[in-house]
Amino acid sequence: MHNCNLKFKVHNNRMIQKKRFKLEKGVLTVLGICALIVFSFLYYIYNITPYHIVTETDTIELNSSPKDSLRVVLVSDFHLKQGFPAQMLEGIVDQINEANPDVVVFAGDLYDNYDNYHDDEKVIQELSRIDAPYGKLAVWGNRDYGGGAENHYLDILDESGFTLLQNSNWYIPLDNGKTVLFTGMDDALLGHPVLNRDTQIYDADCSIMVLHEPDEYEQYVKEEYDLALAGHSHGGQILLTPDGPAMEGFGSQYRKGLYDFTLSKLFVTSGIGTTHLSARLNVDPVISVLDLKF
């Protein structure tokens, strides 16, 4: 009888050990799957999405009976750095040229932090390749002031064939005799934006304001520009859902796309680079091709 009880206890212990082993094995399997999912997710948002640069084309009608058109390619927020070096501009410039722009506009933030990383020679080499028959224009972004960039930004753009607008106007006479006005504002965070009251928007057939921070356009809406172009917000950069709220620091009141005001419109590009976190989620880096009808 004693032997029977002993055998039963041994058998029971073995059964418990087997169940415990299966449970531990199951837990480890689940943890392994979870770890793989997390790793895949992080790899995707850090190593795939930020480098998947897409070209998006939008048609924007600026009046009810448009007769003329202008193709503007809007790019912004390159945030060049060690993980997103100047070599990335090779493919970006190819995509810009493939869009056959009439005008190219850069809305600011060339480097992420100039002191930490810069390659001016490569940047100038690539930006010089951009072909836009009516011109290449740019404005200041907040990153173009910080990190030592302020002393180099103008020279880089000048050597690349860009005209840097800083509270100034640029008139483009089209081949058909019409005139398009671009007014470029200084950066609102680290610069000193002042609207040039000599701007004669009524002398232009189409008037466009360019500024880095889109939220700032609200103070200029009454100036009756036909359109404003901006960047800065990165489209939210990190969105848990495509239409959901952005993580703090990556969004703005005007995040991306076209916004209608009573007398004008605002278009915000999602930009190309990243900042703070070198990741993008549910927001592709974008080259914005805008077919303006006026």
C-alpha positions in Angstrom: 0.0 0.0 0.0 2.9 2.3 0.9 4.6 1.5 -2.4 1.4 2.3 -4.3 1.1 5.8 -2.7 4.7 6.5 -3.5 4.2 5.5 -7.1 1.2 7.7 -7.3 3.0 10.7 -5.9 5.9 10.2 -8.3 3.5 10.0 -11.2 1.6 13.0 -10.0 4.8 15.0 -9.7 5.8 14.1 -13.2 2.5 15.2 -14.5 2.8 18.5 -12.7 6.3 19.0 -14.1 5.1 18.3 -17.6 2.2 20.8 -17.3 4.6 23.3 -15.8 7.0 22.8 -18.7 4.3 23.2 -21.3 3.1 26.3 -19.6 6.5 27.8 -19.4 7.2 26.9 -23.0 3.9 28.5 -24.0 4.7 31.7 -22.1 8.1 31.8 -23.7 6.6 31.3 -27.1 4.1 34.1 -26.6 6.8 36.4 -25.3 9.0 35.6 -28.3 6.2 36.4 -30.7 5.5 39.7 -28.8 9.2 40.6 -29.0 9.3 39.8 -32.7 6.2 42.0 -33.3 7.7 44.9 -31.3 11.1 44.5 -33.1 9.3 44.4 -36.5 7.2 47.4 -35.7 10.2 49.5 -34.5 12.3 48.4 -37.5 9.5 49.5 -39.8 8.9 53.0 -38.4 12.7 53.7 -38.0 14.2 52.0 -41.0 11.4 51.7 -43.7 8.9 54.5 -43.6 11.3 57.4 -43.2 13.1 56.4 -46.4 9.9 55.6 -48.4 9.6 59.0 -50.1 6.5 59.4 -52.2 5.4 62.0 -54.7 1.8 63.2 -54.3 0.1 65.4 -56.9 -2.7 67.8 -56.0 -4.7 70.1 -58.3 -5.6 73.4 -56.6 -8.1 75.7 -58.2 -7.6 79.3 -57.0 -10.6 80.8 -58.7 -13.9 79.7 -60.2 -12.8 80.1 -63.8 -9.2 79.2 -64.1 -7.4 80.0 -67.4 -3.8 79.5 -66.4 -1.7 76.9 -64.7 1.6 76.6 -62.8 3.2 73.4 -61.5 4.9 74.1 -58.1 6.9 71.4 -56.4 6.9 72.0 -52.6 9.5 70.3 -50.4 10.3 70.9 -46.8 12.0 69.7 -43.7 14.9 67.7 -45.1 16.4 67.5 -41.6 19.7 66.1 -42.9 21.7 64.2 -40.3 23.9 61.2 -39.8 20.9 58.8 -40.2 19.5 60.8 -43.1 22.6 62.1 -44.9 23.1 64.4 -47.8 23.3 61.4 -50.1 19.5 61.0 -49.7 19.1 64.1 -51.8 20.2 62.2 -54.9 16.9 60.3 -55.1 14.9 63.2 -53.8 16.2 65.5 -56.6 15.6 62.8 -59.2 11.9 62.6 -58.0 11.6 66.4 -58.1 12.9 66.6 -61.7 10.7 63.8 -62.8 7.7 65.9 -61.8 8.7 68.6 -64.3 8.1 71.5 -62.1 7.8 75.1 -63.2 8.8 76.4 -59.8 10.4 74.6 -56.8 9.8 75.9 -53.3 11.7 74.8 -50.2 9.8 75.7 -47.0 12.8 75.4 -44.6 14.7 73.1 -42.2 17.6 71.9 -44.3 19.7 70.3 -41.5 18.4 68.8 -38.3 21.4 70.2 -36.3 24.2 71.8 -38.3 26.8 71.5 -35.6 26.2 67.7 -35.3 26.2 67.0 -39.0 26.6 68.9 -42.3 27.9 68.2 -45.7 27.5 71.5 -47.6 29.4 70.4 -50.6 27.1 67.4 -51.3 24.0 69.4 -50.6 25.0 72.1 -53.0 25.9 69.5 -55.6 22.5 67.9 -55.4 20.3 70.9 -55.0 22.0 72.5 -58.0 20.7 69.7 -60.1 17.0 70.7 -59.6 15.6 72.0 -62.9 12.8 74.5 -62.6 12.5 77.0 -65.5 10.7 79.7 -63.5 13.0 79.5 -60.5 13.8 77.9 -57.2 12.7 79.7 -54.0 13.2 79.0 -50.3 12.4 80.5 -46.9 13.9 80.2 -43.4 12.9 77.4 -41.0 13.6 77.3 -37.3 16.4 74.7 -37.8 18.1 77.0 -40.3 18.8 79.3 -37.5 19.8 76.9 -34.8 22.9 74.7 -34.4 25.1 77.1 -36.3 23.2 76.9 -39.5 22.3 80.6 -39.6 25.8 81.5 -40.8 25.7 79.0 -43.7 22.1 78.6 -44.9 22.1 81.6 -47.3 25.4 80.7 -48.9 24.3 77.1 -49.4 21.1 78.1 -51.1 22.7 80.8 -53.2 25.3 78.4 -54.5 22.5 75.9 -55.2 20.7 78.4 -57.4 17.9 79.1 -54.9 16.6 82.6 -54.1 16.1 82.9 -50.3 13.1 85.0 -49.5 13.1 86.7 -46.1 10.1 89.0 -45.7 10.5 89.8 -49.3 8.7 89.4 -52.6 9.6 87.6 -55.9 7.7 88.2 -59.1 7.7 85.5 -61.8 6.7 86.6 -65.3 5.2 83.7 -67.1 5.7 83.0 -70.8 2.0 84.0 -71.4 2.5 87.5 -69.9 0.9 86.7 -66.6 2.7 87.4 -63.3 2.9 85.2 -60.2 3.9 86.8 -56.9 5.7 84.8 -54.2 6.1 86.4 -50.7 8.5 84.6 -48.5 8.2 85.1 -44.7 11.0 84.8 -42.1 10.8 81.9 -39.6 8.3 82.7 -36.8 10.1 80.8 -34.1 13.6 82.1 -34.3 13.4 84.8 -37.0 11.5 88.1 -37.3 8.6 87.8 -39.8 7.4 91.2 -41.0 5.0 91.4 -43.9 6.2 93.8 -46.5 3.4 96.3 -46.8 4.7 97.3 -50.2 3.5 94.0 -51.5 1.3 94.6 -54.5 -0.7 91.4 -54.6 -3.3 93.1 -56.8 -0.7 93.6 -59.6 -0.2 89.8 -59.8 -2.4 87.3 -61.5 -1.7 84.8 -58.7 -0.3 85.6 -55.2 1.4 83.0 -53.0 2.8 83.3 -49.5 5.5 80.9 -48.3 6.2 80.4 -44.6 7.6 77.6 -42.5 5.1 77.3 -39.7 1.5 76.8 -41.0 -0.3 78.0 -37.9 1.2 81.5 -38.5 -0.8 81.9 -41.6 -3.9 82.8 -39.6 -2.5 86.3 -39.0 -2.1 86.9 -42.7 -5.4 85.5 -44.0 -6.9 89.0 -44.4 -4.1 90.0 -46.7 -6.0 88.1 -49.5 -3.2 86.0 -50.9 -4.6 83.3 -53.2 -2.6 80.6 -51.5 -0.1 79.9 -48.7 2.5 77.1 -48.7 4.1 75.7 -45.5 5.8 72.7 -43.9 7.2 72.3 -40.3 4.5 69.9 -39.0 5.8 66.8 -40.7 2.2 65.8 -41.2 2.3 64.7 -37.5 5.2 62.4 -38.2 4.0 59.9 -35.5 0.3 59.0 -35.8 -1.1 56.0 -34.0 -3.9 55.9 -36.6 -3.9 57.7 -40.0 -6.4 60.3 -38.9 -5.7 60.2 -35.2 -3.9 62.7 -33.0 -0.2 63.3 -33.4 2.3 62.8 -30.6 3.2 66.0 -28.9 5.8 68.0 -30.8 4.9 66.5 -34.2 1.6 68.1 -35.0 0.0 71.5 -35.5 -3.4 73.0 -36.0 -2.8 72.7 -39.7 -1.0 69.4 -40.1 -1.0 68.4 -43.8 -3.0 68.9 -47.0 -5.2 71.7 -48.2 -7.2 74.0 -45.9 -9.8 76.5 -47.2 -10.2 80.0 -45.8 -12.8 82.5 -46.9 -10.5 84.4 -49.2 -7.6 82.0 -49.7 -6.2 78.5 -49.2 -3.3 77.0 -47.2 -1.4 73.9 -48.3 0.8 72.1 -45.8 3.3 69.5 -47.0 4.2 66.5 -44.7 7.9 67.2 -45.4 10.6 64.7 -45.9 12.9 64.2 -42.9 12.4 63.5 -39.2 13.3 65.2 -36.0 13.4 64.3 -32.2 12.6 60.7 -33.2 14.0 59.4 -36.5 10.8 57.6 -37.2 7.5 58.0 -39.1 4.3 56.2 -38.5 1.2 56.5 -40.8 2.9 59.5 -42.4 5.0 59.1 -45.5 7.7 61.6 -46.3 6.3 63.5 -49.2 7.3 65.6 -52.3 4.2 67.7 -53.0 3.5 68.4 -56.6 0.9 71.2 -56.9 -0.9 72.0 -60.1 -2.2 75.5 -59.5 -5.1 76.7 -61.6 -5.8 80.4 -61.7 
